[in-house]
Amino acid sequence: MRKIFYVALIAAIAATPPAESGGQSSTSVSAGPTYVIGTASEWSGPGYNFQVGREFGHLGPAVFRADALYIQRSGNGRTFSAMTERTYAVAGSVLLRRSIGRVAPFALVGLGLYGDNSWAVYTPGINAGVGMEVSIAKMHLFAESRIHQYLRDARDVPGSGQGVPISHRDITQVPISFGLRF
């Protein structure tokens, strides 16, 4: 069922019609390593990410970007188990890009819905990041790093119950992505 959900989500993002303002839109695909920082690193180790995004709504140097993100990381076995941790996310961001010849640094900030080990239950979160894009013909190669932070349900925090302090429930992940925008 999850695979059908993601195929449908990716198809919906890719099929989004171009925005009316300037008629420009683009799709991006990226992947790379993911690191967990903060209290979540007590039970979760590093992993990898895969992301599909769609840019539209250009307004000067600003553009809106919608992303579907999958992050898989290992449990570290110290406080939980060797269980694989998964995050499913849908995020919307405002991206500011400044072209300098063929190179374009960018920054983005946004909101998202994050589901840990479930594609049916999501919690809100924030994300922000920076990146660099290089244009070659009609292809745009890029590298970016974002910080995604959200609260996890206290029942899902390993080794704890309902009385978990908020500072121990937050999940902070830093995916580093390398991709192609076309």
Disulfide bonds with the S-S distance in Angstrom:
none
